Amino acid sequence: MTEWSYTVKIWAIRKRDYRKPYQLRWKVGTRPHSESFLTSGLAESRRAQLITAAREGEAFDVDSGLPKSLVAKERDISWYEHARNYIEMKWDDSPASTRRTLAEAMATVTPTLVKDTKGMPDARVVRTALYSWAFNKNRWEEDTPDDVAKALDWFKRKSLPTSALSDRLLVRSTLTALSKKLDGKTAAAGTIRRKRAIFHNSLEYAVEADLLTENPLTRIKWKAPEQVEEELDPACVPDPEQAAKLLDAVRDQSPRGRRLVAFFGCMYYAAARPAEVIGLRLQDCDLPRRGWGMLRLRETRPRSGSAWTDSGEAHDKRGLKHRSRKAVRPVPIPPELVALLRWHVTAYGTAPDDRLFQTRRGGLIQDTGYGEVWAEARSRALTPAQQESPLAKRPYDLRHTAVSTWLSSGVEPQLVAKRAGHSVAVLFRVYAKFLSDGDDAANAKISARLGRHG
């Protein structure tokens, strides 16, 4: 850890009978320092630097004796090297999906932090080289394809020093770059926020490494391109009757469909996310013969790609979204889902690790597989006009059906949020249109209450 001091004493230059005769001496805290020069001009120049820094209130590094601004210059490395150091620092403690997000952000800003663009490879080659290789630590020991190696060598030569980011205009242009997609269109608001947060964190790391004296983002008044917060479009959400038809179409289409009907049922009846259902184990289910049961959701298995996980498997193994690793979300489930799950266990058993849902070979359920089944179910259960619409376009829309059904049934929003694994703020924002649909019922209740005293 660098030790800093504001107690600095600088003596006059003295001349000695040595090869470098002009010696500058100074003290930082209690530690003495000295430096020798060939000419008195060079010695006076260094002395002036130290005096100026001390008068301006800069902290001095006790070990090197230099002011913070000079320490940063002496330790300076290229942005490309710093970005890789940042990825390495974050890697081990990050889940696979976060690793991808970190790589995405660094691959977006790095092409803007170069001395010039002369000889820069094609944009798609740059994207592959940075995202899939430069900022994926799992691949650092692998043999690099020739075109990727050439692209990375170009960035090693052309990357600006990290200290250049003290220029606020350069940082502003980098913020503009991270707000765009590859095709030049404005990225989604959530994407911009994530990338900016990562860029900010990487600059904080540069300050910790003494590459910058301060984080320049804190001094820039920049606002992301405005986008309306995305509320859930009711046109995407099937009503209970449509959801029932879709589940019937899943069951009736093929053996693979029958194996997945309870999988989709967990989304519809319990508002579970697909990654939560993939990791669901029998021991976490209460499935009584009669009445309501319970799911205790405690694990997600998001598909991040084998290149980003430590295990080399396509699915990562994590706790619940935005919750601690040991958090558990209990969700009461109606008799309809209890019966579906009991039938599923009787028909297909469980995987060796007690997972409810598995492929015929015992593997994890893949999004491509259940996506094909869902697409076929839509073609069977919906009218041609509905198939052309966004209605139930994704299996995830069954989760939205569950939440909207709970809300329209009069369940308290706080309880809905708890069962769905949302914060109340997110529930109100995303499901605003469904909440507003209850105004008439609420007004009727208020009128009835007021009428008693009319």
ZAKEMI-306161 format. One record per residue (C-alpha): chain; x, y, z. Coordinates in steps of 0.2 Angstrom, whole numbers. Example, Ala and Ser with C-alpha at 12.3 -4.5 7.8 and 13.67 -1.06 7.14 Angstrom:
! residues 2
+-------+-------+-------+-------+
| chain |    c1 |    c2 |    c3 |
+-------+-------+-------+-------+
|     A |    62 |   -22 |    39 |
|     A |    68 |    -5 |    36 |
+-------+-------+-------+-------+
This chain:
! residues 454
+-------+-------+-------+-------+
| chain |    c1 |    c2 |    c3 |
+-------+-------+-------+-------+
|     A |     0 |     0 |     0 |
|     A |     7 |    17 |    -5 |
|     A |    11 |    29 |    10 |
|     A |     8 |    47 |     6 |
|     A |    14 |    62 |    16 |
|     A |    11 |    81 |    15 |
|     A |    27 |    85 |    25 |
|     A |    40 |    89 |    13 |
|     A |    57 |    98 |    15 |
|     A |    68 |   102 |     0 |
|     A |    86 |   108 |     2 |
|     A |    97 |   118 |   -10 |
|     A |   107 |   109 |   -23 |
|     A |   125 |   105 |   -18 |
|     A |   139 |   102 |   -30 |
|     A |   151 |    87 |   -27 |
|     A |   166 |    80 |   -35 |
|     A |   157 |    65 |   -44 |
|     A |   152 |    60 |   -61 |
|     A |   135 |    68 |   -59 |
|     A |   140 |    82 |   -48 |
|     A |   124 |    91 |   -44 |
|     A |   114 |    83 |   -30 |
|     A |    96 |    87 |   -25 |
|     A |    91 |    82 |    -8 |
|     A |    74 |    82 |     0 |
|     A |    64 |    73 |    14 |
|     A |    46 |    66 |    14 |
|     A |    40 |    63 |    31 |
|     A |    55 |    56 |    40 |
|     A |    63 |    48 |    25 |
|     A |    77 |    57 |    16 |
|     A |    79 |    56 |    -3 |
|     A |    92 |    62 |   -16 |
|     A |    95 |    62 |   -35 |
|     A |   110 |    67 |   -44 |
|     A |   112 |    76 |   -61 |
|     A |   125 |    80 |   -74 |
|     A |   120 |    99 |   -75 |
|     A |   114 |   112 |   -63 |
|     A |   100 |   115 |   -75 |
|     A |    93 |    98 |   -74 |
|     A |    94 |    98 |   -55 |
|     A |    85 |   115 |   -54 |
|     A |    71 |   109 |   -65 |
|     A |    68 |    94 |   -54 |
|     A |    69 |   105 |   -38 |
|     A |    56 |   117 |   -46 |
|     A |    45 |   102 |   -50 |
|     A |    45 |    96 |   -32 |
|     A |    43 |   114 |   -25 |
|     A |    28 |   117 |   -36 |
|     A |    20 |   101 |   -31 |
|     A |    23 |   105 |   -13 |
|     A |    16 |   122 |   -14 |
|     A |     0 |   116 |   -23 |
|     A |    -3 |   104 |    -9 |
|     A |     1 |    87 |   -18 |
|     A |     4 |    72 |    -8 |
|     A |    21 |    64 |    -9 |
|     A |    25 |    46 |   -10 |
|     A |    36 |    42 |     5 |
|     A |    45 |    27 |    -4 |
|     A |    49 |    36 |   -20 |
|     A |    49 |    54 |   -13 |
|     A |    39 |    60 |   -28 |
|     A |    23 |    70 |   -29 |
|     A |     7 |    60 |   -34 |
|     A |     7 |    68 |   -52 |
|     A |    25 |    62 |   -55 |
|     A |    22 |    45 |   -48 |
|     A |     7 |    42 |   -60 |
|     A |    18 |    46 |   -75 |
|     A |    32 |    35 |   -69 |
|     A |    20 |    20 |   -66 |
|     A |    10 |    24 |   -82 |
|     A |     5 |     9 |   -93 |
|     A |    -6 |     8 |  -108 |
|     A |   -25 |     8 |  -107 |
|     A |   -25 |    -9 |  -115 |
|     A |   -14 |   -16 |  -102 |
|     A |   -23 |    -8 |   -88 |
|     A |   -40 |   -15 |   -95 |
|     A |   -33 |   -32 |   -94 |
|     A |   -26 |   -30 |   -77 |
|     A |   -44 |   -24 |   -72 |
|     A |   -52 |   -40 |   -80 |
|     A |   -39 |   -51 |   -70 |
|     A |   -43 |   -42 |   -54 |
|     A |   -62 |   -44 |   -56 |
|     A |   -62 |   -62 |   -64 |
|     A |   -61 |   -74 |   -50 |
|     A |   -75 |   -67 |   -39 |
|     A |   -86 |   -64 |   -54 |
|     A |  -100 |   -76 |   -60 |
|     A |   -99 |   -80 |   -79 |
|     A |  -112 |   -68 |   -84 |
|     A |  -103 |   -54 |   -75 |
|     A |   -87 |   -59 |   -84 |
|     A |   -96 |   -57 |  -101 |
|     A |  -103 |   -40 |   -96 |
|     A |   -85 |   -34 |   -90 |
|     A |   -78 |   -40 |  -107 |
|     A |   -92 |   -32 |  -116 |
|     A |   -89 |   -15 |  -108 |
|     A |   -70 |   -16 |  -110 |
|     A |   -71 |   -21 |  -128 |
|     A |   -83 |    -6 |  -131 |
|     A |   -72 |     8 |  -124 |
|     A |   -54 |     1 |  -129 |
|     A |   -56 |     5 |  -148 |
|     A |   -59 |    24 |  -143 |
|     A |   -43 |    25 |  -132 |
|     A |   -30 |    24 |  -146 |
|     A |   -17 |    36 |  -153 |
|     A |   -25 |    35 |  -171 |
|     A |   -35 |    23 |  -181 |
|     A |   -22 |    20 |  -195 |
|     A |   -21 |     2 |  -199 |
|     A |   -35 |    -3 |  -187 |
|     A |   -43 |   -20 |  -191 |
|     A |   -61 |   -23 |  -197 |
|     A |   -74 |   -19 |  -184 |
|     A |   -80 |   -37 |  -182 |
|     A |   -62 |   -43 |  -181 |
|     A |   -59 |   -30 |  -167 |
|     A |   -74 |   -35 |  -158 |
|     A |   -70 |   -54 |  -158 |
|     A |   -52 |   -50 |  -153 |
|     A |   -56 |   -39 |  -139 |
|     A |   -72 |   -47 |  -132 |
|     A |   -68 |   -66 |  -135 |
|     A |   -49 |   -65 |  -132 |
|     A |   -41 |   -50 |  -124 |
|     A |   -54 |   -48 |  -110 |
|     A |   -58 |   -67 |  -108 |
|     A |   -45 |   -73 |   -95 |
|     A |   -50 |   -91 |   -98 |
|     A |   -42 |   -90 |  -115 |
|     A |   -26 |   -81 |  -111 |
|     A |   -16 |   -97 |  -111 |
|     A |   -24 |  -103 |  -128 |
|     A |   -16 |  -102 |  -145 |
|     A |   -23 |   -86 |  -153 |
|     A |   -29 |   -86 |  -171 |
|     A |   -18 |   -76 |  -183 |
|     A |   -31 |   -62 |  -187 |
|     A |   -34 |   -60 |  -168 |
|     A |   -16 |   -60 |  -164 |
|     A |   -13 |   -46 |  -177 |
|     A |   -27 |   -36 |  -170 |
|     A |   -21 |   -37 |  -152 |
|     A |    -4 |   -33 |  -157 |
|     A |   -11 |   -17 |  -165 |
|     A |   -19 |   -12 |  -149 |
|     A |    -3 |   -15 |  -139 |
|     A |     5 |    -3 |  -151 |
|     A |    -8 |    10 |  -152 |
|     A |   -16 |    11 |  -135 |
|     A |   -15 |    27 |  -126 |
|     A |    -7 |    28 |  -109 |
|     A |   -19 |    27 |   -95 |
|     A |   -14 |    44 |   -89 |
|     A |   -22 |    51 |  -105 |
|     A |   -39 |    49 |   -97 |
|     A |   -36 |    64 |   -86 |
|     A |   -42 |    73 |  -102 |
|     A |   -60 |    75 |   -99 |
|     A |   -64 |    77 |  -117 |
|     A |   -57 |    61 |  -121 |
|     A |   -67 |    53 |  -107 |
|     A |   -83 |    61 |  -114 |
|     A |   -80 |    54 |  -131 |
|     A |   -78 |    37 |  -123 |
|     A |   -94 |    39 |  -114 |
|     A |  -102 |    43 |  -131 |
|     A |   -95 |    27 |  -138 |
|     A |  -101 |    15 |  -125 |
|     A |  -119 |    22 |  -127 |
|     A |  -119 |    15 |  -145 |
|     A |  -122 |    -2 |  -152 |
|     A |  -110 |    -9 |  -166 |
|     A |  -123 |    -3 |  -179 |
|     A |  -121 |    15 |  -173 |
|     A |  -139 |    15 |  -165 |
|     A |  -141 |    20 |  -147 |
|     A |  -140 |     5 |  -135 |
|     A |  -154 |     1 |  -122 |
|     A |  -153 |    12 |  -106 |
|     A |  -149 |    -3 |   -95 |
|     A |  -134 |    -8 |  -106 |
|     A |  -128 |    10 |  -106 |
|     A |  -129 |    11 |   -87 |
|     A |  -120 |    -6 |   -84 |
|     A |  -106 |    -1 |   -96 |
|     A |  -104 |    16 |   -88 |
|     A |  -103 |     8 |   -71 |
|     A |   -90 |    -4 |   -76 |
|     A |   -80 |    10 |   -85 |
|     A |   -81 |    20 |   -69 |
|     A |   -75 |     6 |   -58 |
|     A |   -60 |     3 |   -70 |
|     A |   -55 |    21 |   -68 |
|     A |   -57 |    19 |   -49 |
|     A |   -45 |     4 |   -51 |
|     A |   -33 |    16 |   -60 |
|     A |   -33 |    28 |   -46 |
|     A |   -29 |    14 |   -34 |
|     A |   -15 |     9 |   -45 |
|     A |    -8 |    27 |   -45 |
|     A |   -11 |    28 |   -64 |
|     A |   -23 |    43 |   -62 |
|     A |   -24 |    56 |   -48 |
|     A |   -43 |    56 |   -48 |
|     A |   -57 |    48 |   -57 |
|     A |   -61 |    60 |   -71 |
|     A |   -79 |    53 |   -73 |
|     A |   -83 |    62 |   -56 |
|     A |   -79 |    79 |   -64 |
|     A |   -89 |    76 |   -80 |
|     A |  -108 |    82 |   -82 |
|     A |  -113 |    68 |   -94 |
|     A |  -131 |    62 |   -96 |
|     A |  -135 |    45 |  -105 |
|     A |  -146 |    47 |  -121 |
|     A |  -164 |    48 |  -114 |
|     A |  -175 |    33 |  -116 |
|     A |  -191 |    29 |  -108 |
|     A |  -190 |    16 |   -95 |
|     A |  -197 |     0 |  -102 |
|     A |  -214 |    -5 |   -94 |
|     A |  -220 |   -22 |   -98 |
|     A |  -231 |   -22 |  -114 |
|     A |  -248 |   -30 |  -110 |
|     A |  -248 |   -36 |  -128 |
|     A |  -234 |   -48 |  -124 |
|     A |  -243 |   -56 |  -109 |
|     A |  -255 |   -71 |  -112 |
|     A |  -270 |   -71 |  -101 |
|     A |  -274 |   -87 |   -91 |
|     A |  -285 |   -95 |  -104 |
|     A |  -271 |   -92 |  -118 |
|     A |  -258 |   -99 |  -106 |
|     A |  -268 |  -115 |  -103 |
|     A |  -269 |  -118 |  -122 |
|     A |  -251 |  -115 |  -124 |
|     A |  -247 |  -128 |  -110 |
|     A |  -259 |  -140 |  -118 |
|     A |  -250 |  -137 |  -135 |
|     A |  -233 |  -141 |  -127 |
|     A |  -239 |  -157 |  -119 |
|     A |  -248 |  -163 |  -135 |
|     A |  -234 |  -160 |  -148 |
|     A |  -221 |  -173 |  -144 |
|     A |  -212 |  -183 |  -131 |
|     A |  -200 |  -169 |  -129 |
|     A |  -215 |  -157 |  -126 |
|     A |  -222 |  -169 |  -112 |
|     A |  -205 |  -169 |  -104 |
|     A |  -206 |  -149 |  -103 |
|     A |  -224 |  -146 |   -99 |
|     A |  -220 |  -145 |   -80 |
|     A |  -205 |  -134 |   -84 |
|     A |  -216 |  -121 |   -92 |
|     A |  -229 |  -124 |   -78 |
|     A |  -216 |  -117 |   -65 |
|     A |  -215 |  -101 |   -75 |
|     A |  -234 |   -99 |   -77 |
|     A |  -240 |  -104 |   -59 |
|     A |  -224 |   -99 |   -49 |
|     A |  -217 |   -85 |   -59 |
|     A |  -200 |   -93 |   -59 |
|     A |  -187 |   -88 |   -71 |
|     A |  -181 |  -101 |   -83 |
|     A |  -163 |  -102 |   -75 |
|     A |  -172 |  -105 |   -58 |
|     A |  -182 |  -119 |   -65 |
|     A |  -167 |  -127 |   -73 |
|     A |  -159 |  -128 |   -56 |
|     A |  -174 |  -134 |   -46 |
|     A |  -172 |  -149 |   -36 |
|     A |  -185 |  -161 |   -29 |
|     A |  -179 |  -159 |   -11 |
|     A |  -184 |  -140 |   -13 |
|     A |  -202 |  -144 |   -17 |
|     A |  -216 |  -148 |    -6 |
|     A |  -229 |  -158 |   -16 |
|     A |  -243 |  -164 |    -6 |
|     A |  -257 |  -175 |   -12 |
|     A |  -270 |  -162 |    -9 |
|     A |  -270 |  -143 |    -8 |
|     A |  -256 |  -130 |   -11 |
|     A |  -238 |  -134 |   -11 |
|     A |  -221 |  -124 |   -10 |
|     A |  -206 |  -121 |   -21 |
|     A |  -190 |  -115 |   -12 |
|     A |  -180 |  -107 |   -25 |
|     A |  -162 |  -106 |   -21 |
|     A |  -151 |  -108 |   -36 |
|     A |  -150 |  -102 |   -54 |
|     A |  -142 |  -110 |   -69 |
|     A |  -140 |   -96 |   -82 |
|     A |  -132 |  -101 |   -99 |
|     A |  -117 |   -90 |  -100 |
|     A |  -106 |  -101 |  -112 |
|     A |   -92 |  -113 |  -108 |
|     A |   -79 |  -100 |  -113 |
|     A |   -84 |   -89 |   -97 |
|     A |   -87 |  -102 |   -84 |
|     A |   -73 |  -110 |   -72 |
|     A |   -81 |  -127 |   -75 |
|     A |   -81 |  -127 |   -94 |
|     A |   -99 |  -130 |   -94 |
|     A |  -111 |  -119 |  -104 |
|     A |  -122 |  -116 |   -88 |
|     A |  -115 |  -106 |   -73 |
|     A |  -121 |  -111 |   -55 |
|     A |  -126 |   -96 |   -45 |
|     A |  -138 |   -90 |   -31 |
|     A |  -154 |   -81 |   -34 |
|     A |  -154 |   -65 |   -45 |
|     A |  -149 |   -49 |   -35 |
|     A |  -148 |   -60 |   -19 |
|     A |  -135 |   -67 |    -8 |
|     A |  -128 |   -84 |   -12 |
|     A |  -138 |   -93 |     2 |
|     A |  -154 |   -84 |    -1 |
|     A |  -170 |   -94 |    -3 |
|     A |  -186 |   -88 |   -11 |
|     A |  -201 |   -98 |    -5 |
|     A |  -216 |   -98 |   -18 |
|     A |  -233 |  -106 |   -13 |
|     A |  -239 |  -115 |   -28 |
|     A |  -257 |  -120 |   -33 |
|     A |  -264 |  -138 |   -34 |
|     A |  -262 |  -137 |   -53 |
|     A |  -244 |  -135 |   -52 |
|     A |  -242 |  -148 |   -38 |
|     A |  -251 |  -161 |   -49 |
|     A |  -240 |  -157 |   -64 |
|     A |  -224 |  -159 |   -54 |
|     A |  -230 |  -175 |   -46 |
|     A |  -234 |  -182 |   -63 |
|     A |  -217 |  -176 |   -70 |
|     A |  -207 |  -185 |   -56 |
|     A |  -217 |  -201 |   -58 |
|     A |  -214 |  -201 |   -77 |
|     A |  -196 |  -195 |   -78 |
|     A |  -188 |  -196 |   -61 |
|     A |  -174 |  -184 |   -57 |
|     A |  -156 |  -181 |   -62 |
|     A |  -142 |  -189 |   -52 |
|     A |  -140 |  -172 |   -43 |
|     A |  -159 |  -172 |   -39 |
|     A |  -164 |  -159 |   -52 |
|     A |  -182 |  -161 |   -58 |
|     A |  -179 |  -156 |   -76 |
|     A |  -166 |  -165 |   -87 |
|     A |  -163 |  -170 |  -105 |
|     A |  -166 |  -188 |  -111 |
|     A |  -147 |  -190 |  -108 |
|     A |  -148 |  -182 |   -91 |
|     A |  -140 |  -165 |   -96 |
|     A |  -146 |  -148 |   -92 |
|     A |  -161 |  -141 |  -101 |
|     A |  -155 |  -130 |  -115 |
|     A |  -163 |  -113 |  -120 |
|     A |  -162 |  -119 |  -139 |
|     A |  -172 |  -135 |  -135 |
|     A |  -186 |  -128 |  -125 |
|     A |  -187 |  -113 |  -137 |
|     A |  -191 |  -124 |  -151 |
|     A |  -204 |  -133 |  -141 |
|     A |  -212 |  -116 |  -137 |
|     A |  -211 |  -110 |  -155 |
|     A |  -221 |  -125 |  -160 |
|     A |  -234 |  -123 |  -146 |
|     A |  -237 |  -105 |  -152 |
|     A |  -240 |  -111 |  -169 |
|     A |  -253 |  -123 |  -163 |
|     A |  -262 |  -113 |  -149 |
|     A |  -263 |   -96 |  -156 |
|     A |  -272 |   -89 |  -171 |
|     A |  -262 |   -83 |  -186 |
|     A |  -264 |   -65 |  -181 |
|     A |  -258 |   -69 |  -163 |
|     A |  -243 |   -78 |  -170 |
|     A |  -238 |   -62 |  -179 |
|     A |  -240 |   -52 |  -163 |
|     A |  -228 |   -51 |  -148 |
|     A |  -240 |   -62 |  -138 |
|     A |  -231 |   -75 |  -128 |
|     A |  -216 |   -73 |  -140 |
|     A |  -204 |   -80 |  -126 |
|     A |  -207 |   -93 |  -113 |
|     A |  -202 |   -79 |  -100 |
|     A |  -219 |   -71 |  -104 |
|     A |  -227 |   -85 |   -94 |
|     A |  -218 |   -77 |   -79 |
|     A |  -226 |   -61 |   -83 |
|     A |  -243 |   -69 |   -84 |
|     A |  -241 |   -76 |   -66 |
|     A |  -236 |   -59 |   -59 |
|     A |  -250 |   -50 |   -68 |
|     A |  -263 |   -63 |   -63 |
|     A |  -258 |   -61 |   -45 |
|     A |  -259 |   -42 |   -46 |
|     A |  -276 |   -43 |   -54 |
|     A |  -282 |   -55 |   -41 |
|     A |  -280 |   -42 |   -28 |
|     A |  -264 |   -49 |   -20 |
|     A |  -254 |   -35 |   -11 |
|     A |  -240 |   -29 |   -22 |
|     A |  -227 |   -31 |    -8 |
|     A |  -232 |   -50 |    -7 |
|     A |  -232 |   -51 |   -26 |
|     A |  -214 |   -43 |   -27 |
|     A |  -208 |   -55 |   -13 |
|     A |  -214 |   -71 |   -22 |
|     A |  -208 |   -65 |   -39 |
|     A |  -191 |   -60 |   -33 |
|     A |  -193 |   -42 |   -37 |
|     A |  -191 |   -26 |   -27 |
|     A |  -207 |   -17 |   -25 |
|     A |  -199 |    -2 |   -35 |
|     A |  -196 |   -14 |   -49 |
|     A |  -213 |   -21 |   -48 |
|     A |  -221 |    -4 |   -49 |
|     A |  -210 |     1 |   -64 |
|     A |  -211 |   -15 |   -74 |
|     A |  -230 |   -19 |   -71 |
|     A |  -236 |    -1 |   -70 |
|     A |  -250 |    -4 |   -83 |
|     A |  -256 |   -19 |   -74 |
|     A |  -257 |   -10 |   -58 |
|     A |  -266 |     4 |   -66 |
|     A |  -279 |    -8 |   -72 |
|     A |  -285 |   -10 |   -54 |
|     A |  -290 |     8 |   -53 |
|     A |  -309 |     5 |   -56 |
|     A |  -310 |    -9 |   -43 |
|     A |  -300 |     2 |   -30 |
|     A |  -312 |    17 |   -34 |
|     A |  -327 |     6 |   -32 |
|     A |  -321 |     0 |   -15 |
|     A |  -317 |    18 |    -9 |
|     A |  -335 |    24 |   -15 |
|     A |  -343 |     9 |    -5 |
|     A |  -334 |    14 |    10 |
|     A |  -338 |    33 |     8 |
|     A |  -356 |    29 |     5 |
|     A |  -358 |    22 |    22 |
|     A |  -357 |    39 |    29 |
|     A |  -365 |    48 |    15 |
+-------+-------+-------+-------+
